[in-house]
């Protein structure tokens, strides 16, 4: 539906109950996680007020609505009216947000769960391929669609089947079942077993578990933190808020989970990226045989893990399975190369790939358990060793926003520093245990101890280089975030402007950002730190390609900043010029309008009165020119609405000016004509005085003598102009 939203003049004030308050916080965070991907990024601060902004609502709509064959999926909004949204009615706004979340996140994600139904009839199933020669007994595989029903039921069944059942946790709802935080940890464990020790989880308080689960999900899986512990640790947690948060984990769930039921294999698909692409028959046969091997290997691993025995026997069994796993993986990796140029896998390849991942997770889980089970401090060292290895193997998480990536890297860097702090003390303890081959007299499996020694050596030699890498990458993304921010700010300043007050606010914002926040100084600090980190990083990494990549990045960043800095510095003069023209335009328009009123009245007065009034016409000609210069500048630099108003105002004023000027333009030279007339009269008077003096001289008798004649001539010469 198209929703037109307006702001009422007298907004009502609504009081939220506790459940609505939690929903408001959760939905706001969910919305912002999507609006952060919008270009430019948008943010909602107060849900009930900001939802009135059509731009943000439509941006959210576009971010969430999936396209189906070129057309947007639509939903019918029942009892949701634009006036209620405009009034900010909590129940209506929250209802609208829940509808969007339910249809365009939860239903979209859970709709992938019954994907096996399609697989069962595709060319990938053993039964459906005529003449399939597998070389092994036919498999009785039934595909069970566990996720029938609505989205809520599907999501709950997914949690029950993929996470809770493996830890003996009963999750009956999206309310009280989550209060302890254990269910959240079970979901995280299903995705990344190395992140969670369920035995430790069971011993902690609700608040500790909730805080840890939300932090792990955000920092390690990149799942936005929509909830706070105090939202969940209550008698009746809000169901919709928990569903909104839990549904996010579906996007990160990598595995096909396996269980034995009635002698059949039940495969529960998450969002598995399978594609029905054809592969040669022989390869299909090998992939299916490999799938059988992996399924059996997983069952054997689970059986051996639960078997009785001492530490040595258990580690020997673990090593045996690990060797099988590595050898088979090395032999069969070529089979998992994408069959299509766009990187897509066939259905069989995708199933085998996820089987590998599942067995790998089982072995890792077993390995962690074996190391933690070692006696005394060696068990602590074993747990630490796995965390250190995981930190070294961890890829640098790349997020949409560079500052978010930098923050995640910073957190990993701080965690790595904590691990390094324990390195030396653990090294001394381990060396002593390695020499004694026992802990407080308790023997340690020699093979396990030797493997730990090799792993310890790897961690010791690699940790410092990893720390240097993280420091460089953090500063790299800090600089990238800074440049993105600078470009974003520049776009907000280089715009079609509004009226004077808005431009003044823009100038104030510019000055606050550039001077108040020390914009240019910040760049120098970040870039200097980056160059130092890059120098150390390149020195520690002998890769020529990496060195060239770092050098190119620094060069590109320098060039980008040079252009940005120049444009940012020019913004101030532009804004000041716009403000100056507004001042000139406003003052000249006001003065000219007042003068035109008087001038138009003066046309009916006497000639002498008009001459006196219009003596200043030259001044008003200049004012008229200044007004048009400033007005035309503003028309070119202001937005369409302001430009249209300016054009209309200038059109009216210039029309009045032209009509008046035609009638009074001759007065523009009145002062000049008066001056010429006065100069002429003064010349006539001077000439008359000369002629009178000359006549007097000429008519005056002169006694004839040489001296008198000479004196007379000299007198005439002196008085002749």
C-alpha positions in Angstrom: 0.0 0.0 0.0 1.0 3.5 -0.6 1.1 5.4 2.7 1.0 9.2 2.8 2.2 10.4 6.1 1.8 13.9 7.5 2.6 15.6 10.8 -0.4 16.7 12.9 -0.3 20.1 14.5 -1.1 18.9 17.9 0.6 15.5 18.4 -0.8 13.3 21.1 1.3 11.9 23.9 1.1 8.2 24.5 2.3 6.2 27.5 3.9 2.9 26.7 3.6 -0.3 28.7 6.7 -2.4 29.4 6.1 -4.7 26.5 5.6 -1.9 24.0 8.8 -0.2 25.3 10.8 -3.3 24.6 9.3 -3.7 21.2 10.0 0.0 20.4 13.7 -0.5 21.3 14.1 -3.8 19.4 12.3 -2.7 16.3 14.2 0.6 16.2 17.5 -1.3 16.3 16.3 -3.7 13.6 15.2 -0.8 11.4 18.6 1.0 11.8 20.5 -2.2 10.9 18.7 -2.1 7.5 18.8 1.7 7.1 22.5 1.6 7.6 22.8 -0.1 4.2 20.8 2.7 2.5 22.8 5.2 0.5 23.2 7.6 2.2 22.8 5.8 5.5 19.7 6.8 7.5 18.8 6.4 11.2 15.7 6.3 13.3 16.0 7.9 16.7 12.4 8.0 17.9 10.4 5.4 16.1 7.0 7.0 16.6 8.2 10.4 15.4 10.7 9.4 12.7 8.2 6.9 11.1 6.3 10.0 10.0 9.2 10.8 7.7 8.2 9.3 4.3 11.8 9.2 3.2 12.8 6.8 6.0 9.7 4.7 5.7 10.1 4.2 2.0 13.9 3.6 2.4 13.0 0.8 4.9 10.4 -0.5 2.5 12.9 -0.8 -0.3 15.6 -2.3 2.0 13.2 -5.0 3.2 10.9 -5.8 0.3 12.3 -8.7 -1.9 11.6 -8.7 -5.6 9.9 -11.6 -7.2 10.4 -11.9 -11.0 10.8 -8.1 -11.3 7.9 -7.3 -9.1 7.9 -6.3 -5.4 6.2 -8.7 -3.0 3.3 -6.9 -1.3 1.3 -7.4 1.8 -2.1 -6.2 2.9 -2.1 -3.9 5.9 -5.2 -4.4 8.0 -6.5 -1.7 10.3 -3.4 0.4 9.7 -4.2 3.9 8.5 -1.9 6.8 7.6 -3.5 9.1 10.1 -2.7 6.7 13.0 1.0 6.6 11.8 1.0 10.4 11.5 -0.3 10.6 15.1 2.5 8.3 16.2 0.1 5.8 17.9 2.3 3.2 19.4 0.1 0.2 18.9 -0.3 1.0 15.2 3.3 1.9 14.5 4.5 -1.2 16.4 2.0 -3.3 14.5 3.2 -1.9 11.1 6.8 -2.6 12.1 6.0 -6.2 13.2 4.2 -6.8 10.0 7.2 -5.7 8.0 9.6 -7.8 10.2 7.3 -10.9 10.1 6.7 -10.9 6.4 10.1 -9.6 5.1 12.5 -11.2 7.5 11.1 -14.1 9.5 8.9 -15.5 6.7 11.5 -15.0 4.1 14.2 -16.8 6.1 12.0 -19.6 7.3 10.6 -20.1 3.8 14.1 -21.6 3.0 13.7 -24.3 5.6 11.5 -26.7 3.6 14.0 -26.6 0.7 14.4 -30.4 1.1 11.0 -30.9 -0.3 12.3 -29.5 -3.6 15.5 -31.5 -3.3 13.6 -34.7 -2.9 12.2 -34.4 -6.4 15.3 -32.9 -8.0 18.0 -34.7 -9.9 20.1 -34.9 -6.8 18.1 -37.6 -5.0 19.3 -41.2 -5.5 15.9 -42.6 -6.2 15.0 -40.0 -8.9 17.9 -40.7 -11.3 17.2 -43.7 -13.5 20.2 -46.0 -14.1 22.2 -44.5 -11.3 25.1 -46.7 -10.5 26.4 -45.8 -7.1 28.5 -48.9 -6.5 27.0 -49.1 -2.9 23.8 -50.4 -1.4 20.8 -48.2 -2.2 20.2 -45.6 0.5 16.8 -45.3 2.2 16.7 -41.5 2.4 13.5 -39.8 3.2 13.2 -36.0 3.3 11.2 -34.8 6.2 9.8 -31.3 6.1 9.9 -30.4 9.7 9.1 -26.8 9.1 5.4 -26.9 8.1 3.1 -24.3 9.4 3.5 -20.6 10.0 6.7 -18.7 10.4 6.6 -18.7 14.2 6.2 -22.5 14.3 8.9 -23.0 11.7 11.4 -20.8 13.6 10.7 -22.5 16.8 11.1 -26.0 15.2 14.4 -24.9 13.7 15.7 -23.9 17.1 14.5 -27.1 18.7 16.0 -29.3 15.9 19.3 -27.5 15.2 20.3 -26.2 18.6 18.4 -27.1 21.7 18.0 -30.9 21.3 21.8 -31.3 21.2 22.2 -29.9 24.6 19.1 -31.2 26.3 17.5 -27.8 26.4 13.7 -27.5 26.2 12.6 -24.5 24.1 8.8 -24.4 24.1 8.2 -20.8 23.1 9.7 -17.4 22.4 9.2 -16.1 25.9 10.3 -17.6 29.2 12.3 -20.4 27.5 14.9 -17.8 26.6 15.2 -16.0 30.0 18.2 -17.9 31.2 20.2 -17.1 28.1 21.1 -20.8 27.6 18.9 -21.1 24.5 20.7 -18.2 22.9 24.1 -19.9 23.5 22.8 -23.1 22.0 22.0 -21.2 18.8 25.4 -19.6 18.7 27.0 -23.0 19.4 25.1 -24.5 16.5 26.7 -22.0 14.2 30.2 -21.7 15.8 30.8 -24.5 18.4 34.2 -23.1 19.3 32.6 -19.9 20.7 30.6 -21.6 23.5 31.3 -23.9 26.4 27.8 -25.1 27.3 29.0 -26.5 30.6 30.2 -23.0 31.7 27.0 -21.5 30.4 24.9 -23.7 32.6 26.7 -22.4 35.7 26.3 -18.7 35.0 23.5 -16.3 36.0 20.8 -15.2 33.5 22.2 -11.7 33.0 25.8 -13.0 32.5 24.6 -15.5 29.9 22.4 -13.0 28.1 25.2 -10.4 27.9 27.8 -12.9 26.8 25.4 -14.4 24.1 24.5 -11.0 22.7 28.2 -9.9 22.6 29.3 -13.1 20.9 26.6 -12.9 18.3 27.5 -9.3 17.5 31.3 -9.5 17.6 31.8 -13.0 16.1 28.8 -13.5 13.9 28.0 -9.9 12.9 24.4 -10.2 14.2 23.1 -6.8 15.3 22.4 -6.5 19.0 18.7 -5.9 19.1 18.1 -7.0 22.7 19.5 -6.1 26.1 19.7 -8.6 29.0 17.1 -6.6 31.0 14.7 -7.0 28.1 14.8 -10.8 28.4 15.4 -11.5 32.1 11.8 -10.8 33.1 8.8 -13.0 33.9 7.2 -12.5 30.5 9.8 -11.6 27.8 8.3 -10.0 24.7 7.7 -12.7 22.1 7.9 -10.5 19.0 11.2 -9.0 20.1 12.8 -12.4 20.7 11.5 -13.7 17.4 12.9 -10.7 15.6 16.4 -11.3 17.1 16.5 -15.1 16.8 15.5 -15.0 13.1 18.7 -13.2 12.3 20.7 -16.3 13.2 19.1 -18.2 10.3 21.2 -16.1 7.9 24.4 -17.3 9.6 23.4 -21.0 10.0 25.9 -22.9 7.8 25.2 -26.6 8.4 22.9 -29.4 7.5 22.2 -31.1 10.8 21.9 -34.8 11.0 20.2 -37.1 13.3 19.2 -40.8 13.4 15.4 -41.3 13.3 13.7 -44.6 12.7 16.7 -45.9 10.8 16.5 -43.1 8.2 18.6 -40.0 7.6 16.7 -36.8 8.3 18.3 -33.7 6.8 17.2 -30.4 8.1 18.2 -27.7 5.6 18.9 -24.1 6.6 19.6 -21.6 3.9 21.6 -24.1 1.8 23.0 -22.6 -1.4 22.2 -25.5 -3.7 21.8 -25.3 -7.4 20.4 -28.0 -9.7 23.3 -28.0 -12.2 24.4 -31.0 -14.1 27.6 -32.9 -13.4 29.0 -36.0 -15.0 27.5 -39.3 -13.9 30.8 -40.6 -12.6 31.3 -37.5 -10.4 27.8 -37.8 -9.1 28.6 -41.4 -8.1 31.8 -40.3 -6.3 30.0 -37.5 -4.5 27.3 -39.8 -3.2 29.8 -42.3 -2.1 31.7 -39.5 -0.3 28.5 -38.4 1.3 27.9 -41.9 2.6 31.5 -42.0 4.0 31.1 -38.6 5.7 27.7 -39.6 7.3 29.3 -42.8 8.6 32.4 -40.9 9.8 30.2 -38.5 11.7 28.3 -41.3 13.4 31.6 -43.0 14.3 33.0 -39.8 15.7 29.9 -39.3 17.9 30.0 -42.9 19.0 33.8 -42.7 19.8 33.4 -39.4 21.6 30.8 -40.9 24.0 32.7 -44.1 24.6 34.5 -44.9 27.9 38.2 -44.8 28.2 41.2 -43.0 29.5 42.7 -39.8 28.1 45.3 -41.6 26.0 42.8 -43.9 24.4 40.4 -41.0 23.7 43.1 -38.8 22.1 44.4 -41.8 20.1 40.8 -42.3 18.7 40.5 -38.6 18.0 43.8 -38.5 16.1 42.7 -41.6 14.1 39.5 -39.9 13.0 41.4 -36.6 12.3 43.9 -38.4 10.0 41.0 -40.1 8.1 39.3 -36.7 7.8 42.4 -34.9 6.5 43.4 -37.6 4.0 39.9 -38.0 2.6 39.5 -34.2 2.3 42.8 -33.9 0.4 41.8 -36.6 -2.0 38.3 -35.3 -2.7 38.8 -31.5 -2.7 38.9 -31.4 -6.5 35.3 -32.9 -6.5 34.0 -29.8 -4.8 35.3 -27.3 -7.3 32.3 -25.2 -8.7 30.8 -26.7 -11.8 29.7 -23.4 -13.1 31.7 -20.3 -14.0 29.7 -18.2 -11.6 30.8 -20.3 -8.7 27.6 -22.3 -8.1 27.7 -25.8 -6.8 25.5 -28.7 -7.8 23.1 -30.1 -5.2 25.4 -33.1 -4.6 28.4 -30.8 -4.1 26.5 -28.6 -1.7 25.4 -31.5 0.4 28.9 -33.0 0.5 30.4 -29.6 1.3 28.1 -29.1 4.3 28.8 -32.7 5.4 32.5 -31.8 5.5 31.7 -28.7 7.6 29.5 -30.7 9.9 32.2 -33.4 10.5 34.8 -30.6 10.9 32.7 -29.0 13.6 32.3 -32.3 15.4 36.0 -33.0 15.4 36.8 -29.5 16.6 34.2 -29.8 19.4 35.8 -33.1 20.4 39.3 -31.6 20.3 38.3 -28.7 22.5 36.7 -31.0 25.0 39.8 -33.3 25.1 42.2 -30.4 25.7 39.9 -28.9 28.3 39.7 -32.3 30.1 43.5 -32.4 30.7 44.4 -32.2 34.4 45.1 -29.0 36.3 46.6 -26.0 34.5 47.1 -28.0 31.3 43.4 -28.0 30.7 43.4 -24.2 31.1 46.2 -23.9 28.6 44.4 -26.2 26.2 41.3 -24.0 26.3 43.5 -20.9 25.8 45.3 -22.6 23.0 42.1 -23.1 21.1 41.0 -19.5 21.6 44.4 -18.3 20.4 44.3 -20.6 17.3 40.8 -19.4 16.5 41.9 -15.8 16.8 44.8 -16.5 14.3 42.5 -18.3 11.9 39.7 -15.7 12.1 39.2 -13.8 8.9 38.9 -10.0 9.2 35.1 -9.4 9.1 34.1 -6.9 6.4 31.0 -4.9 7.2 29.0 -2.5 5.0 30.1 0.4 7.1 33.9 0.9 7.4 33.7 2.3 10.9 31.8 -0.8 12.0 34.5 -3.0 10.5 37.2 -0.9 12.3 35.4 -1.3 15.6 35.1 -5.1 15.2 38.8 -5.3 14.3 39.6 -3.2 17.3 37.6 -5.5 19.6 39.5 -8.5 18.1 42.7 -6.6 18.6 42.0 -6.0 22.2 41.0 -9.7 22.7 44.2 -10.8 21.0 46.3 -8.5 23.3 44.6 -10.2 26.2 45.6 -13.6 24.8 49.1 -12.4 24.3 49.3 -11.3 27.9 48.7 -14.9 29.0 51.2 -16.3 26.5 54.4 -15.9 28.5 52.9 -17.3 31.8 51.3 -20.2 29.9 54.6 -20.9 28.0 56.5 -21.3 31.3 53.9 -23.6 32.8 53.7 -25.6 29.6 57.4 -26.0 29.2 57.6 -27.4 32.8 54.7 -29.8 32.1 56.3 -30.8 28.8 59.6 -31.7 30.5 57.8 -33.6 33.3 55.4 -35.3 30.9 52.8 -35.1 33.7 50.8 -32.6 35.8 51.2 -33.0 39.5 52.2 -36.6 39.0 49.3 -37.4 36.6 50.6 -38.6 33.2 49.6 -36.8 30.1 49.0 -38.5 26.8 52.4 -38.1 25.0 50.9 -37.6 21.6 48.5 -35.0 22.8 51.3 -33.2 24.7 53.5 -33.2 21.6 50.7 -31.9 19.4 50.1 -29.1 21.9 53.8 -28.3 21.9 53.7 -27.9 18.1 50.5 -25.8 18.3 52.0 -23.7 21.1 55.0 -23.0 18.9 52.8 -22.0 16.0 50.8 -19.6 18.2 54.0 -18.1 19.7 55.6 -17.4 16.3 52.4 -16.2 14.6 50.7 -14.1 17.3 53.0 -11.0 17.0 52.6 -10.9 13.2 48.8 -11.3 13.6 48.8 -8.4 16.1 50.6 -6.2 13.6 48.2 -7.2 10.8 45.2 -6.3 13.0 46.7 -2.9 13.9 47.3 -2.1 10.2 43.8 -3.2 9.2 42.1 -1.3 11.9 43.9 1.9 10.9 43.2 1.2 7.2 39.4 1.0 7.9 39.6 4.0 10.2 41.0 6.0 7.3 38.4 4.5 4.9 35.6 5.4 7.3 37.1 8.9 7.6 37.2 9.4 3.9 33.6 8.1 3.5 32.5 10.5 6.2 34.3 13.4 4.5 32.6 12.5 1.2 29.2 12.3 2.9 29.7 15.6 4.6 30.8 17.2 1.3 27.7 16.0 -0.4 25.6 17.5 2.3 27.3 20.9 1.8 27.6 21.0 -2.0 23.9 21.1 -2.6 21.2 23.5 -4.0 20.8 25.8 -1.0 17.7 27.2 0.8 17.1 30.6 2.3 19.6 32.6 4.3 18.9 31.1 7.7 19.3 27.5 6.4 22.6 28.4 4.7 23.8 30.0 8.0 23.0 26.8 9.8 24.8 24.9 7.1 27.9 27.2 7.6 27.7 26.7 11.3 27.5 22.9 10.8 30.5 23.1 8.5 32.5 25.2 11.0 31.6 22.8 13.9 32.7 19.8 11.8 35.9 21.3 10.4 37.1 23.5 13.2 35.2 22.2 16.3 36.0 18.5 15.5 39.5 19.4 14.1 38.7 17.7 10.8 41.9 18.3 9.0 44.0 17.5 12.1 42.1 14.3 12.5 43.1 13.2 9.1 46.8 13.9 9.7 46.6 11.9 13.0 44.9 8.9 11.3 47.1 8.9 8.2 50.3 9.2 10.2 49.2 6.3 12.4 48.3 4.3 9.3 51.7 4.9 7.6 53.5 3.8 10.7 51.3 0.7 11.0 51.8 0.0 7.3 55.5 0.3 7.6 55.6 -2.3 10.4 53.1 -4.5 8.6 55.0 -4.6 5.3 58.2 -5.3 7.2 56.6 -8.3 9.0 55.0 -9.7 5.8 57.5 -10.8 3.2 54.8 -11.0 0.5 55.6 -8.7 -2.4 52.0 -8.6 -3.5 50.9 -7.5 -0.1 53.6 -4.7 0.0 52.4 -3.5 -3.4 48.8 -3.6 -2.3 49.6 -1.5 0.8 51.6 1.0 -1.2 48.8 1.3 -3.7 46.2 1.8 -1.0 48.3 4.6 0.6 48.8 6.3 -2.7 45.1 6.1 -3.7 44.1 7.4 -0.2 46.5 10.3 -0.5 45.2 11.3 -3.9 41.6 10.9 -2.7 42.3 13.1 0.3 44.0 15.7 -1.8 40.9 16.2 -3.9 38.5 16.0 -0.9 40.5 18.5 1.2 40.5 21.0 -1.6 36.7 20.7 -2.1 36.0 20.8 1.7 38.1 23.9 2.1 36.3 25.6 -0.8 32.9 25.0 0.8 33.4 27.8 3.4 34.0 30.5 0.8 31.0 29.2 -1.2 28.7 29.3 1.8 29.9 32.7 2.8 29.3 34.0 -0.7 25.8 32.6 -0.7 25.1 34.3 2.6 26.6 37.6 1.3 24.4 37.5 -1.7 21.3 36.8 0.4 22.2 39.9 2.5 22.8 42.0 -0.6 19.6 40.8 -2.2 17.4 41.2 0.8 18.7 44.8 1.5 18.4 46.0 -2.1 15.0 44.4 -2.6 13.6 46.1 0.6 15.1 49.5 -0.3 14.1 49.3 -3.9 10.5 48.3 -3.1 10.2 51.3 -0.8 11.7 53.7 -3.3 9.5 52.4 -6.1 6.4 53.1 -4.0 7.5 56.8 -3.5 8.7 57.1 -7.1 5.4 55.9 -8.6 3.6 58.5 -6.5 6.0 61.2 -7.5 5.1 61.0 -11.2 2.0 63.1 -10.6 4.0 66.0 -9.0 5.4 69.2 -10.6 8.4 69.1 -12.9 10.6 70.8 -10.4 9.5 68.4 -7.6 10.2 65.4 -9.9 13.6 66.8 -10.8 14.5 67.2 -7.2 13.2 63.7 -6.3 14.9 61.8 -9.2 18.2 63.5 -8.7 19.3 60.3 -6.9 18.2 58.1 -9.9 21.8 57.0 -10.6 22.1 55.6 -7.1 18.9 53.5 -7.6 20.2 52.3 -11.0 23.2 50.8 -9.2 20.9 49.3 -6.5 18.8 47.8 -9.2 21.9 46.2 -10.8 23.1 44.9 -7.4 19.7 43.3 -6.7 19.7 41.5 -10.1 23.3 40.3 -9.7 22.6 38.9 -6.3 19.2 37.5 -7.3 20.6 35.7 -10.4 23.5 34.2 -8.3 20.9 32.9 -5.8 18.7 31.5 -8.6 21.6 29.5 -9.9 22.7 28.2 -6.4 19.4 27.6 -4.6 16.9 24.8 -4.7 14.0 24.8 -7.1 11.4 26.1 -4.7 13.6 29.1 -3.7 14.7 29.8 -7.2 11.1 29.9 -8.4 10.2 32.4 -5.7 13.2 34.5 -6.5 12.4 34.5 -10.3 8.9 35.6 -9.6 9.9 38.4 -7.2 12.5 39.7 -9.7 10.1 39.5 -12.5 7.6 41.7 -10.7 10.2 44.2 -9.5 11.9 44.4 -12.8 8.6 45.0 -14.5 7.8 47.9 -12.2 11.3 49.3 -12.7 11.1 49.2 -16.5 7.7 50.9 -16.5 9.0 53.7 -14.3 12.4 54.0 -15.8 11.0 54.8 -19.3 9.3 57.8 -17.8 12.1 59.2 -15.6 15.3 58.1 -17.3 16.0 61.6 -18.5 16.3 62.8 -14.9 19.3 60.6 -14.6 21.3 63.5 -16.2 19.5 66.4 -14.4 22.5 67.2 -12.2 24.9 67.1 -15.1 22.6 69.4 -17.2 22.4 71.9 -14.3 26.1 71.9 -13.9 26.6 72.6 -17.7 24.1 75.4 -17.5 25.8 76.9 -14.5 29.2 76.6 -16.2 27.8 78.4 -19.3 26.4 81.2 -17.2 29.6 81.6 -15.3 31.5 81.8 -18.7 29.1 84.5 -19.9 29.6 86.5 -16.8 33.3 86.3 -17.0 33.3 87.3 -20.7 31.1 90.3 -19.9 33.3 91.5 -17.2 36.3 91.3 -19.6 34.5 93.2 -22.3 33.5 95.9 -19.9 37.1 96.3 -18.6 38.4 96.3 -22.2 36.0 99.0 -23.2 36.9 101.1 -20.2 40.6 100.8 -21.1 40.1 101.6 -24.7 38.0 104.7 -24.0 40.3 106.2 -21.3 42.4 109.2 -22.7 46.2 108.6 -22.6 48.9 111.3 -22.5 51.3 110.6 -25.3 54.7 109.9 -24.0 56.9 106.8 -24.4 56.6 105.8 -20.8 52.8 106.3 -20.6 52.3 104.3 -23.8 54.5 101.5 -22.6 52.7 101.3 -19.3 49.3 101.3 -21.1 50.4 98.4 -23.3 51.7 96.4 -20.4 48.4 97.0 -18.5 46.4 95.8 -21.5 48.5 92.7 -21.9 48.2 91.8 -18.3 44.3 92.0 -18.4 43.9 90.1 -21.7 42.9 86.5 -21.0 
